[in-house]
Amino acid sequence: MRVVVQRSKEAKVTVDGEITGSITKGFVVLVGVTHEDQEKDAAFLAEKVANLRVFEDENGKMNLSLLDVGGEVLSVSQFTLYGDCRKGRRPNFMGAARPEHANEIYESFNSILREKGVKVETGVFGAMMDVQLTNDGPVTLIIDSI
């Protein structure tokens, strides 16, 4: 499982002209799932995302977590995170999980974040989405599960 975490001041996702999720201060998290991912991978990454210390404290040091600052998450499923671009010019997406499995793990990731007290907004799994964000910093991290 792989996530791209972008610290944001505000963000929203739109599907067919309708806003399906929006947040203020927090993270936009692009979530990719591969074939062998399980709920333990979702739990590992949810824990990591909730507790990443990348928000500034009173001294300007990245020392506070999403939980510390009461931040929100805009979670967007992103199978293209498993696009293999090593050969040719068209990415190979064979590494991405089948939609049924990917959606199950994606929903588990979101549920675990909510259980930790994080407000989670989402896009629509499998839909064509427009994502807008104001990247704060910019701070962008790529995290893989174990």
Buried (B, 14 or more C-beta within 10 A) or exposed (E): BBBBBBBBEBBBBBBEEEEBBBBEBBBBBBBBBBEEBBEEBBBBBBEBBBEBEBBBEEEEEBEBBBBEBEBBBBBBBBBEBBBEEEEEEEBEEEBBBEBEBBBBBBBBBBBBBEEBEBBBBBBBBEEEBEBBBEEBEEBBBEBBBE
